[in-house]
Amino acid sequence: ADGLLVTGVVTRNMADPLRTTVAATPQPRVVIACGDCALNRGVFADAYGVVGAVDEVVPVDVEIPGCPPTPTQIIAALRSVTGK
């Protein structure tokens, strides 16, 4: 894989699998946090099972805001990474 698109908050059960997946993805890779929950925990900020936003668990290269982000925003972000 060239990139990982992560949506939603990172939960306790998914923090280690996310770290493992990022570590197993060869460089060069791009990690994309998609949506407000992925960027800042959104409405789940104080939830018990939430570890944090994606960038609190793994480094993020591209952020796509929105709740939810529009298809146009997602495509624009992907194009910014690929240059196409």
N, C-alpha and C positions, 0 to 999 in steps of 0.2 A: 504494500500500500504506500502511496505517496502522501496521503493525508488522512487525518482522523477528524471526523465531524462529531462533536460531542454536544448533545442537547440535554437540557435539564440540569438540576443540581447533582452534585456527587454525593451519594448516600454512603453510609458506613459499609454496606455490603459491596459497593462498587468502587471504592477508593483504590484498593489494592489491585483489582483487575484492570482498572484504568492505568495505573502506574505500570503494570506488567505489559499491557498492550502498547503503551508508548515506548517502553524500553525495547520491546520486540520489533518495533517498526524501524526499518533501516533509515539512516540519513541519506539524502536530505528528505525530511518529512515536514509536514505542516500540521499543526494542531489548531482546529477551528472551534471556538466556543460559539454556539448558535442559540440565540434567544436570551431574554432577560434573566431567566432562572440560571442558565449556564454562566452568565456574566456576574450576577450579583445576588443570587439565591432567590430573587423574586419574592413571591408570597410565602415561600418555604424557609425564609431566613432563620426563623427560630425553631424550626421543627427538630425533634429529637434525633431522627435518623439521618440528618443532613450533616455531612462533614464540611461542606463549603461549596463555593463556586469552583468552576473548573480550574481557574488560574491559581487557586489556593492549593491545588493538588498536583498539577503538572503545568509546565510552561505553555502558554498560549501564544500563537503567532498571529491569529486573525480573530477579531471579535465581530459578531453580527448581532446588533441590538434588535429588540422588538419582542412583542408579546401577542402573537408570534411574529417572527420576522416574515416579511412578504417574500414570495418566490423571487421577485425582482431583486431584493436585497441579498438573498442567498446566492443567486446567480452572479450578481455584481462582485460579491466577495470571492467566489470561486474564480471568476475571471481575473480579479486582481492578483490572485496567487499564480494562475497559469499564464497570465499575459495574453490570453486569447479572448 
